[in-house]
Amino acid sequence: MVENYLVSDLIKGNFKVCYEQDYATPTTSAGLHVCHGAEAYFVGAIHNEHPYIIAVGAFGSPAIFTANAAYYDRYGAYWYNYPGYGFGFSASNNVVLKHCDENSRDCGLRLCWNLDNGKGGEKAGCTHNLEKSHSWKKIIFRQSS
């Protein structure tokens, strides 16, 4: 997991954007599935004031898109994907999913998007209650070969 990560570093690593929406846009499992087919992913949040810096993000394997699953992946993040609740990551498995992760411990390394419940994103690091935000973007990169 990283904070204040440069988009240019992802591009240098052959990562390309496959999903980008305002936090206000509802997140759906079907919308996330447009990114399938790569060996590595990067999920993050970007504030419009700093469009070339990812405020918080994490690298992940294809398993991040597996519904009804939570696990640590080989990149060190604890990922979860529960339709009706949330999609995201944390530095630990101490996640409180009601509609999205409500735990604020180590908030700088947490990200949560409401999933399949008609709401947009919720958390980008320590910033939360972002369901109606047009200032924050949800973004997923996939690594190209």
C-alpha positions as CSV (number, residue, x, y, z in Angstrom):
1,M,0.0,0.0,0.0
2,V,1.2,3.5,-0.8
3,E,0.3,7.1,-0.1
4,N,1.1,10.0,-2.5
5,Y,2.2,7.7,-5.3
6,L,3.0,9.2,-8.7
7,V,0.8,8.1,-11.7
8,S,4.0,8.3,-13.8
9,D,5.6,5.5,-11.8
10,L,2.7,3.2,-12.7
11,I,2.9,4.2,-16.4
12,K,6.6,3.4,-16.3
13,G,5.7,-0.1,-15.0
14,N,3.3,-0.7,-18.0
15,F,0.1,0.0,-16.0
16,K,-2.8,1.5,-17.9
17,V,-6.1,2.9,-16.6
18,C,-9.0,0.4,-17.0
19,Y,-11.5,2.0,-14.6
20,E,-12.0,5.7,-13.6
21,Q,-15.1,7.2,-12.0
22,D,-15.9,10.1,-9.6
23,Y,-16.5,8.9,-6.1
24,A,-20.1,10.0,-6.5
25,T,-20.7,7.4,-9.2
26,P,-22.1,4.1,-7.8
27,T,-19.6,1.3,-7.9
28,T,-20.8,-2.0,-9.4
29,S,-19.3,-5.5,-9.6
30,A,-20.0,-5.4,-13.4
31,G,-18.1,-2.0,-13.7
32,L,-15.1,-3.4,-11.9
33,H,-15.0,-6.5,-14.2
34,V,-14.0,-4.4,-17.2
35,C,-10.5,-4.6,-15.8
36,H,-10.2,-8.4,-15.9
37,G,-7.4,-10.2,-17.7
38,A,-4.2,-8.9,-16.2
39,E,-1.7,-10.4,-13.8
40,A,-1.4,-7.3,-11.6
41,Y,-3.6,-4.3,-10.7
42,F,-3.3,-1.1,-8.8
43,V,-6.4,0.4,-7.1
44,G,-6.4,3.9,-5.8
45,A,-8.0,7.3,-5.2
46,I,-7.0,10.6,-6.7
47,H,-8.1,14.1,-5.7
48,N,-8.8,16.4,-8.6
49,E,-6.4,19.1,-7.1
50,H,-3.5,16.6,-7.6
51,P,-4.4,14.5,-10.7
52,Y,-0.9,13.0,-11.1
53,I,-0.7,11.8,-7.5
54,I,-2.6,8.8,-6.1
55,A,-3.5,9.8,-2.5
56,V,-3.8,6.1,-1.4
57,G,-3.5,2.9,-3.4
58,A,-2.4,-0.7,-3.4
59,F,-1.2,-3.3,-5.8
60,G,-3.3,-6.4,-6.1
61,S,-3.6,-9.7,-7.9
62,P,-6.6,-10.8,-10.1
63,A,-8.2,-12.3,-7.0
64,I,-9.2,-8.8,-5.8
65,F,-12.2,-9.1,-8.1
66,T,-13.5,-12.4,-6.4
67,A,-16.9,-11.6,-4.9
68,N,-17.6,-12.5,-1.3
69,A,-13.9,-12.9,-0.4
70,A,-11.4,-11.3,1.9
71,Y,-7.7,-12.1,2.2
72,Y,-4.1,-10.8,2.3
73,D,-2.6,-10.9,-1.2
74,R,1.0,-11.3,-2.2
75,Y,1.5,-7.5,-2.3
76,G,0.7,-7.2,1.4
77,A,-2.7,-5.6,1.3
78,Y,-5.8,-7.0,3.0
79,W,-8.4,-7.0,0.2
80,Y,-12.2,-7.5,0.5
81,N,-15.0,-7.6,-2.1
82,Y,-18.5,-8.0,-0.7
83,P,-21.3,-7.0,-3.1
84,G,-23.9,-5.0,-1.1
85,Y,-21.2,-3.7,1.2
86,G,-17.8,-2.7,-0.1
87,F,-14.7,-3.2,-2.2
88,G,-11.3,-2.1,-1.0
89,F,-8.2,-2.7,1.0
90,S,-6.6,-2.1,4.4
91,A,-3.2,-2.6,6.0
92,S,-4.8,-5.2,8.4
93,N,-7.8,-7.5,8.5
94,N,-9.4,-5.3,11.1
95,V,-12.2,-4.1,8.8
96,V,-15.7,-3.2,9.9
97,L,-18.0,-3.6,6.9
98,K,-21.4,-2.2,7.3
99,H,-21.8,-0.4,4.0
100,C,-18.1,0.2,3.7
101,D,-15.2,-0.1,6.0
102,E,-16.0,2.0,9.1
103,N,-12.7,1.3,10.9
104,S,-10.5,4.4,11.1
105,R,-7.4,2.7,12.6
106,D,-4.4,3.2,10.3
107,C,-6.8,5.2,8.1
108,G,-4.0,6.5,5.7
109,L,-3.7,3.0,4.3
110,R,-7.4,2.2,3.7
111,L,-9.7,2.6,0.7
112,C,-13.3,1.6,0.4
113,W,-15.9,1.9,-2.3
114,N,-19.5,1.0,-1.7
115,L,-20.3,-1.9,-3.9
116,D,-23.6,-2.8,-5.6
117,N,-25.7,-0.8,-3.2
118,G,-26.4,2.3,-5.3
119,K,-23.7,4.5,-3.6
120,G,-20.3,5.7,-4.8
121,G,-17.0,5.6,-3.0
122,E,-16.8,6.1,0.7
123,K,-13.2,6.3,1.9
124,A,-9.8,7.4,0.5
125,G,-7.3,7.1,3.2
126,C,-8.4,9.2,6.2
127,T,-10.9,11.1,4.1
128,H,-14.4,9.5,4.3
129,N,-18.1,10.3,3.6
130,L,-17.2,10.7,-0.1
131,E,-20.3,9.0,-1.6
132,K,-21.3,12.3,-3.3
133,S,-17.9,13.7,-4.1
134,H,-17.0,14.8,-7.6
135,S,-13.6,16.0,-6.3
136,W,-12.3,12.5,-5.8
137,K,-11.8,9.7,-8.4
138,K,-11.8,6.0,-8.0
139,I,-9.2,4.5,-10.4
140,I,-7.9,1.0,-11.3
141,F,-4.9,0.4,-13.4
142,R,-4.0,-3.0,-15.0
143,Q,-0.5,-4.0,-16.0
144,S,0.0,-4.6,-19.7
145,S,2.6,-7.1,-21.0
